[in-house]
Amino acid sequence: MLTTHTSLLSGDTLDERFVALNTFLLEQHSIWREKPFIQQQLSWEADFPELSSWLQARSLAHAEDSHADPYSIPAPHPFGGWAQRAQQLCSVDTFSQAVLGARPLRMQNGVTERKWQQIEAFARAVHGDTEQSFTQTQGWLDWCAGKGHLGRYLAWPDAKLECLEFNPDLVSSGRAISQKYLTHAQHTLCDVISIESTVPLQRSGTVVALHACGDLHTHLVRQVSAQQTVALALVPCCYNRTQADFYQALSKQGQASALQLDRDDLGLPLTATVTATIRERRLRDQSMAWRLAFDLLQRELRGVDEYLSTPSLPSTWFNKSFAQWCGDLAKLKNLPALPGQNWSILEAQGWQRLAQVRNLELVRGLFRRPLELWLVLDQALFLQEQGFIVKLGEFCAAELTPRNLLLLAHRA
Ligand SMILES: C[S@@+](CC[C@H](N)C(=O)[O-])C[C@H]1O[C@@H](n2cnc3c(N)ncnc32)[C@H](O)[C@@H]1O
């Protein structure tokens, strides 16, 4: 059995951890794949009725309190065992943080405090690594750079910077900001998935990518290997933003795994909402409660006991009354006219179901991090197979961003 202690993952521990996570995720597949929002009855509930009833008796406030840290709730067997194993398998150290000179105060203009702190933590972690590819690089390539705040932070005061970004407004704003602080900055309008990113990757010293989504980061991982890039610092994001119907594993171990991950599965790590505001949470809850109430209605109306997917709706829809909202959604889904209802009872049922759903979701929540670590390890192992020396750890606290896994790779 794997003994886990907290440390950065590198060398053999990358492989060991991947194997252990793979086994855990496969063994508990039926527990984390099913979504309480869509399925009124989950298959594990028959096996663990005490756990199911305990969770469903809790309030919405209880669910909200436990959402970010589901591991410690005193739920009946076998919840504690799953929680303990998940935590054990996800323990990774935080990268050492170098002390860096203060950047000009105005450099932070237009950047939220949270994003700025992420950038600082990323830069400190990259410089905290003793590897010279990071500490003494002559140039940085910021992949999916936005306005290039991260790259500029790293390149200041006199290193070279190239930013790749496909939104022209961000490219021109980024260019204007860089002119104030750097002498060698280039902001290139480029779709990173296209052939145009090849030359920048070949000429760059170190590539950095903070919160590059799905295909954008898996493509980068493949390309740094193909284009002989020297070093990479990557924080992946939005694993489900991918063209493929199923996750295309990169490493040999990943490809050999029996785990087949569709886009819904890939969205699981993103269900943590630690950075949402109170207003955003309220809107999310209202939307979910109304959709759950509508679900009860549509099952009856269609005579089909199945979830009917509904599109995401503009927030102005929630200015309508609940009855109007249901009627308009029914029209949108080409359902027959809605029969008369006691709308307040139906809405209350939606909120009650929401409390149950959010508490049942705590079980899936235990598997968010294991799945995320499995995905990032697949990329780490691929880079290792390609001859890179790789380290994987956290670069900041999850409260700053739940997407806090940083992968550092440089050529051996
Ligand atoms: C989540 S943001 C991250 C931006 C920045 N790295 C940060 O952390 O603030 C992702 C960025 O990728 C850009 N992007 C999306 N698809 C792209 C593509 N195919 N090529 C280049 N940039 C892309 C978006 O415009 C956006 O600026």
Ligand as a Chemical Component Dictionary entry (heavy atoms), coordinates in Angstrom:
data_LIG
# 
_chem_comp.id                   LIG 
_chem_comp.type                 NON-POLYMER 
_chem_comp.pdbx_formal_charge   0 
_chem_comp.three_letter_code    LIG 
# 
loop_
_chem_comp_atom.comp_id 
_chem_comp_atom.atom_id 
_chem_comp_atom.alt_atom_id 
_chem_comp_atom.type_symbol 
_chem_comp_atom.charge 
_chem_comp_atom.model_Cartn_x 
_chem_comp_atom.model_Cartn_y 
_chem_comp_atom.model_Cartn_z 
_chem_comp_atom.pdbx_ordinal 
LIG C1  C1  C 0  -8.692 32.050 -18.011 1  
LIG S1  S1  S 1  -7.911 33.270 -18.995 2  
LIG C2  C2  C 0  -6.326 33.329 -18.257 3  
LIG C3  C3  C 0  -5.597 34.602 -18.565 4  
LIG C4  C4  C 0  -4.324 34.820 -17.737 5  
LIG N1  N1  N 0  -3.355 33.777 -17.970 6  
LIG C5  C5  C 0  -4.662 34.951 -16.282 7  
LIG O1  O1  O 0  -4.379 34.083 -15.477 8  
LIG O2  O2  O -1 -5.268 35.981 -15.935 9  
LIG C6  C6  C 0  -7.637 32.422 -20.496 10 
LIG C7  C7  C 0  -7.141 33.306 -21.615 11 
LIG O3  O3  O 0  -6.930 32.486 -22.756 12 
LIG C8  C8  C 0  -7.307 33.217 -23.907 13 
LIG N2  N2  N 0  -7.555 32.234 -24.971 14 
LIG C9  C9  C 0  -8.595 31.399 -25.092 15 
LIG N3  N3  N 0  -8.460 30.621 -26.182 16 
LIG C10 C10 C 0  -7.292 30.976 -26.776 17 
LIG C11 C11 C 0  -6.602 30.536 -27.946 18 
LIG N4  N4  N 0  -7.098 29.552 -28.701 19 
LIG N5  N5  N 0  -5.424 31.109 -28.239 20 
LIG C12 C12 C 0  -4.924 32.101 -27.462 21 
LIG N6  N6  N 0  -5.535 32.552 -26.339 22 
LIG C13 C13 C 0  -6.706 32.006 -25.997 23 
LIG C14 C14 C 0  -8.521 33.969 -23.459 24 
LIG O4  O4  O 0  -8.805 35.083 -24.306 25 
LIG C15 C15 C 0  -8.110 34.395 -22.050 26 
LIG O5  O5  O 0  -7.424 35.624 -22.065 27 
# 
loop_
_chem_comp_bond.comp_id 
_chem_comp_bond.atom_id_1 
_chem_comp_bond.atom_id_2 
_chem_comp_bond.value_order 
_chem_comp_bond.pdbx_ordinal 
LIG C1  S1  SING 1  
LIG S1  C2  SING 2  
LIG S1  C6  SING 3  
LIG C2  C3  SING 4  
LIG C3  C4  SING 5  
LIG C4  N1  SING 6  
LIG C4  C5  SING 7  
LIG C5  O1  DOUB 8  
LIG C5  O2  SING 9  
LIG C6  C7  SING 10 
LIG C7  O3  SING 11 
LIG C7  C15 SING 12 
LIG O3  C8  SING 13 
LIG C8  N2  SING 14 
LIG C8  C14 SING 15 
LIG N2  C9  SING 16 
LIG N2  C13 SING 17 
LIG C9  N3  DOUB 18 
LIG N3  C10 SING 19 
LIG C10 C11 SING 20 
LIG C10 C13 DOUB 21 
LIG C11 N4  SING 22 
LIG C11 N5  DOUB 23 
LIG N5  C12 SING 24 
LIG C12 N6  DOUB 25 
LIG N6  C13 SING 26 
LIG C14 O4  SING 27 
LIG C14 C15 SING 28 
LIG C15 O5  SING 29 
# 
